[in-house]
């Protein structure tokens, strides 16, 4: 079945150029081109589209305003901005409503890659209501204590980058949004960025402050209570997993880039669990009850209640937001690494092992059945003998970044 994609730009010549450039995909995509936001919404009311690609500056209804309407009316639709303008205020205005920002002129292979990734992961979420909910999400939550600490750092004009990023690294919402922004085509870094020190230095404190305050990129938890399940402790688990995943990568590859990816993937690996627990507390209470009654892990119980795992939920959202492939795959498959086709050590390997080791050691983890390391997967990689060394490394304290 062809993917339906709607392109919106007020300049007719631009639309004609897009048609010519993308003609090679006519057997894969059903493409429609219109010159205004109003016409786009009329067409969407008649038949659904999988993706909307809009220009930023258009008379009457600009791209951000159009995609805000799309998010409200058709949350399952992926929302992209394709623009040649580099106005920081417009980018901040649109960050809550767009999934990704692409710069003109756009390489058709880049566009194809974005579309294919999002569409593939999206179709793996069988529940259309859950897809719609994720598509509508603007931000991830922040714990009140972290929110307050970050605000205090940002108010200090003399704050050191390292001091600020040490707090940001503990906040999955802020980490995800900063990486979404820095890796967008608007900023166009020479290579993808997953190191938070580099990201914050590149963006600058003024941009971070604007993103945090003006764009309302992050929200606080409203004191959600789940019997026997602590979101604060889940935050601690994510941080410990990140630290160990980075250690494992450095032991195996000596690659700082791989270590940075593993740290970020570790911080974000339970993003889907935060989303489910924070936004569907009653259903997540069912997950916890089933896990305790059946003596199964939460991953299995999630499938019973949501027909999906938290890995798939978090991976899908962060893929929509354009985070690097290695991080998205580690999040998506961190409980089921054998489902991937990769046959060498990678970020997923580190996060899978770290998550299991941290979970087994943690007394605060309420999960009645801990997640085991997938030994078949480790044997396939010929790494089963390394597990004891990684476990010893876990016992050695180290700063988190």
N, C-alpha and C positions, 0 to 999 in steps of 0.2 A: 504493500500500500504506500502510495506516494505521500511524503510529508508536504503539508500545505504551508507556504510561507508568504507573508504579506509584507511588501516593501512600501514605505511611505516617505516621500520626499517632494517638496513643493517645486523643485527644479526639474522640468521635463527632460532636459538634456542629461541630467544625472540619472534619472530613471531609465532613459534609453541606453545609457552607458552600462548600467547594471544589467539590463536585459541581455545586451550583447555579451558581457563578461560571463554571465551565469548560464548562458545557453547550453553549455556542456553538461549541466545538471538537469536538463529538462526531462530526462527519463527517470530521475530520482525524486525531483521536487515538482510540485504543482505551484508555480509562482504567479502572484498577482501584484501589479504595480499601480499605486494610486498617488495623487498629488496633494492630499490633505488628510488631516486627522479625522475630519467629519466623514469623509468618504470611507476611510478605513473602518470606522465604527459601524457605518451602515452595512458594509460587507460582512463584518464579523457577526452582526445580528442575523444575517441570512444563513451563514454557514461557518463552522469553527475553523480556526487556523491553529497550527501547531506552534508557529513562531511569528512574531512581528518584529520587523527591523525598521526603525524610524530614524529620520534625521533629527538633529537637536533643534536647530532654529528653523521654525516654520511660522508663517503668519497665521493669526487666528488661534491656533492650538499648537504649541510647540511639542517637541518629542517627549519631554518629561510629562507634560500634561496628558498627552495621548496615552502614554504607557501607564500612567496612574489610573486612568479610566479602564484600560485593559486589565490591570491587576485586580481592580474591583469587580469587573463584570466577568472576566474570563481568566481566572487565576491559574488555570492549567497551561496557559499559553506562555511560552518563553519570550522574554522581552529584551531586545538588543537595541542599543543606540549605535548608529553608524554615522559619524560626523567628522567634519574637517575642522571644527572650531575647538579652540583650546582655552575656553573661559572657565577658570576654576570654580567660580560661583555657580555656573550652570551644571558643572559636573557634580558638585556637592548637592545641588538641588535634586539631581536625578538619582543619586546613589541608593535611595530607599526604594525606587520603583523599577530600576533596570537590573537585569541579571549580569549583563556584561556590556562594556563600552568598546567599540571597534573604531579604528581611525580610517578616514578616507585618505588615499585610495586603499581599498581593502583587497588583499590577495584572496582570490576565490578559494584556494586550498585552506586558508586560515578559516574562512567562513564555513567551509564544509566540515572542517574538524570540530568547530564549536557546535554546529548543528548536530553532527553525528553523535558526539559524546553525550550531549544532553538528551537527545531523543532515545538513545540506547538505554541509558540509566533510567529515564523517565518511564519507559514502557515496562521496566522490571518492577515498578511499584503497581501492584494490581488494583489497589483501592483508589478509585478516582477521587474520592473525598479527601484522602490523604494527600494525593498529588496536588489537588486544588489548595489545600491548606499550606503546603510547603511553598507552592508558587506564589502565595500571597504574603509570605514572610518578608519583612523588611530587615529584621535584626535578630540577634540572639541575645539572651538575657545575661545580665551581670549580677553577681551577688552584691548586695548593698555595701558590704564592707570594702570590696574591691572598687566599686563605683566611687565611694568616698575617698579612698586612697589615691585613685587615679586623678580625681578632681583636684586634690590637694597638690599633687605633683605638677599638674598642668597650670595651676595658678602661680607657680614659682617660675619666674622668667629665667632663673639661673639653674634650673634643674638639669642634671647631667643625663645624657641620652641613656646611659647604662642603668641609671636609677629608675628612669621612666619605663624602660623596656622590661626591667625585672618585675614590675607590677603588671604590665600589659601581658607578659607571658603567662600569667596566672589567670587571665580572663579570656575564655574562648571566644566570646562575642567580639571583643575588640581585636583580638588576634585575627579572626576571620575577616572582619571588615577592612582592616589595614592591608591585609594581603590581597583582598579583592581589589582595592583601590590601586595599590602600587603596581600590580601586575596587569592593570588595564592598559589599553593602547593609548589612553590619554597621557599617561606619564612616560610610556615607552622606554622602560629601562633597557640597557643594552643586553641584559639577560634576566631570566626570571629571578625573582627575589623571594626567598623564604626565611632569611635571617632577619629577625625583628630589629636588631640594632641598625642594620643596613637600611631597612624599610623606613624606620622613623627618621634616620639621618637624611635619607633621600627626600622624604616628604617635608620634613621640617616641622618644628613645634607648632608654628602657626596653623599649618594644614591639619595636623593632628588635633589641635584644639578646636578648629572649625568643624572638623568631622565629628568630634565628640559632642560639641555643644549645638552648633547650628543645624547639622543634618540629623541630629537625634539618632545616631547610628546604634546606640546601645540602650538597653532597658534594664530595669532592676526586677528581681524576683519580688513577688508580692507575698512572700511568706508562705509558699505552698507547703503543705504538710502531707507527707505520705507515710503512713504507719510503717515503721521498720525500715525506712529508706531515707537517707540523708543526702540532699543535693550538695551540701557543703562537703561531705565526705567524698562524693563523686568527683568534685572539683579537685580534691587532694589526690585522688586516684589518678586523674588525668595528668596532673603535674608529675607525679612519681613515674608514670608510664613514659612520659616525654623524656625525663632525665635518663632513664634506663635505655630507652630506644636509641637516644643519641650516643650513649656509651657503647652500646653494641655495634652501632654503625662505625664508630671510630676504631673499635677493636678490629673489625673485619675489613674495613675499606680504607681507613686513614683519610677519608674524603670529608672535608668540612662541609661541602655542599650536601652530601648525603646525610651527614649528621644534622644539618639545619632542617632538612626535609623531615627527617625522622622525629626531631623535637616538635615541630609544628604538627605533624600527623598524630603524635602522641597526645599533645594538648587537645586536639580536635577529635580524637577517635570516638569519643562518646557523645559527640554533638547530637546525634539522633536520639540518644537517651534523654538528654536535656529537653529536646523538643517535645518528645512524647510525654515525659513526666510533667513538664511545666504547663503544657497546653491541653493535655488530656488526663488530668489527675485521677478521675474516677476510673477510666479504663486502665490506667497504669496501676491502680490499686488491685485491679483484677490480675494483672501480670504478676505482681508480687505474691498475691494469694495462691495463684496456680503454681508458681515456682516452689513455694513452701509446701503445698499439698502434694504435688507430684514429685518433689525432690529433683527438679530439673533446673537448669540454669535459666537466667532471665531471657537469654537470647531465644531459647525454645519457647518460653512462655509468651514472648512478644509475638512470635509467629501465630500462636493460637488466638491471641486477642486482636492483633492488628493485621494479621496476614503478611507481616513484614518485620524485618529486624531493624534495630536502631542503626546498624551499620549502613543498611541501604538508605534509610531516611537521611542520615547525615551526609553520606556520600553524594546522594542526589542533589541536596541543597548546595553543597559546596562546589559541586561540579557546575551547577547553574551559575554560581558566582564566579566561576572561572579560575579556581585554584588549580595549581599544577597537577598533572595526571598522577604522578607518583604519590602525592598526598591524598588525592581523592580515592585511588585504588586501595591505599592502606586503610583508610577509614571504612570504605565499603566492605572490604573482605577481611577485616582484622580478626574475625571469629572463624572464617572459612577460607583460609589462604589457598587451600587445594583447589578451589574453584577457578583460580586464575591460570593463565597459560605460561606465566613467567617461571623459568627454571634456573634462576640464579639468585644469589642473595640480593635483597633490595629493601626498600623502606618498609614494605609490608611485612617482610620477615622480621625485622627489628621490632615493629610495633606489635605484631602477633605474639612474639615471645615475651616482650616486656609486659604487655597487658596481662598475660597469664601468670608470670612470676610475681608481679606486684599484687595481683588479685589473691593469689594463694597465700602470700605472706600477711596481707592486711587483715587485722582483726576487726576493723570497722566495716568490712565489706559484708552487707547483709545477704548477698546472693547465697542461697543454700548449697548450690553445686558450683564449684569453681570451674573456670574455663581451662581445659587441658591444652597443652601444646600439641599441635597436630603432628604426631611423630611420623606419619606417612609422608607428609609434606616435607618435614625436615630430612627424612631419609632420601627423598627424591633430590633434595639439594645437596645431599652428602654432608649435612651439618649437624647430625644428631649428637656427635661427640663434642660439639662446642657448647651444648646447653649448660653443662656443669660450670664451665668457665664464665659464661654470662651470669649464671646464678651467683657466683662468687663476686663478680663485679657489682652486682646489685647490692651486696651487703656493704660496699664501701661508700661512705658519704661523699657527695660532691655538690657544688653549687648548681642551681637549675639552669644556668645559661652562661 
